Amino acid sequence: MAGQQPYIAHFDLDAFFVSVERILDPSLVGKALILGGSRERGVVSTCSYEARKFGVHSAMPMARAVALCPHAIVMQGTRGQYSKFSQWVTDIIAAKSPLFEKASIDEFYIDLTGMDRFFDPLQWTIDLRNEIIETTGLPISFGLASNKMVAKIATNAAKPNGFLQVLAGKEKEFLAPLQVGEIPGVGEHMLKTMHSLGIMTINDLSAYPQYLLEQNFGKYAEVLQQKALGNHAGSVHHFHEAKSMSTEHTFSENTSDQDFLQAELMRMTEKLGHELREEGKMTNCVAVKIRYPDFETHTRQMSIAPSSYDDELIKVVKDLFGNLYKQKHAVRLIGVRFSELTASSLQTDLFENRVRKASLYTAIDAVKLRFGKKSVGRGKTK
């Protein structure tokens, strides 16, 4: 990607845990909400913007938070739901993005470098944000810039529930008036030292003599000033979804041959089904992904009864593909993903046909183990 203009988007789900609680209980909307413990003990995990107005913030002792905002609703939080909503957003981003990194449960980076040949990166990012909001109901903000650091700071400036682009070459201008604490890596102790030196804004830091910075921050002084100028070399790392398995194939030539596409989907599904059984897992959710030559990407998923059996999974994949595919359109890439994986057991009902099916797949896998994964394959079915 040498010589190309970098485009990095940073997405952050606004007050994520609070937003999830409000979706689960709409009566909480608009009210001061504090999550993390009881009114008498514990620390604040997070809080709503309504509570932040009173000075409440994360890591604050709960007793102090309640004293500042006595009318707040205090909850421990519905923890089992947070990962579910996070995965929902992850799946949407994964289906659309050429390269993305999940930095935390509610934070994502997307590398769109080079994609400006096919679409406007800002409009693409706006469309993705709108899809996340409309699909999940979660508010989300993003920043779009030439590097990860500036994109993240832009996201913070865009909150709540907004977006902001910092054009290439405007990084220093954008950063200059912001408080120096906005720079990632400037912690509380470092911030106090900077304030004692008269460094209040990022512009103050960029203009401060480096040799004087080195007296206080050593070799890190140069890094700080580079950040103040908007320079950052961090790259977006490919995200590996630990609780899912997937496979996809980019064709050397675009194709609209449905028989070929169906056969490729069957091959992929059998491959993943075998891997599921090897790992003693079942999938509760199946997804199919299609990317067209202009990089327009679509995905569709379906929740299913837990399964690792090829015939059951192939039927779901074929149905998803049939509902998703634009007839007669050439395809650049197709993929299959299994998610919401669970430990395997003899599946669902223990009727005789299920026992026989389990025995059949045990025999098939034994043949593949001995003679190779390609030694047994499924014939074409309508």
Secondary structure by P-SEA (a helix, b strand, c coil): ccccbbbbbbbbccaaaaaaaaaaccccccccccccccccbbbbccccaaaaaacccccccaaaaaaacccbbbbcccccaaaaaaaaaaaaaaaccccccccccccbbbbcccccccccaaaaaaaaaaaaaaaccbbbbbcccccaaaaaaaaaaacccccccccccccccccccccccccccccaaaaaaaaaaccccaaaaaaccaaaaaaccccaaaaaaaaaaccccccccccccccccbbbbbbccccccaaaaaaaaaaaaaaaaaaaaaacccccbbbbbbbccccbbbbbbbbccccccaaaaaaaaaaaaaaccccccccccccccccccccccccccccaaaaaaaaaaaaaaaaaaacccccccccccc
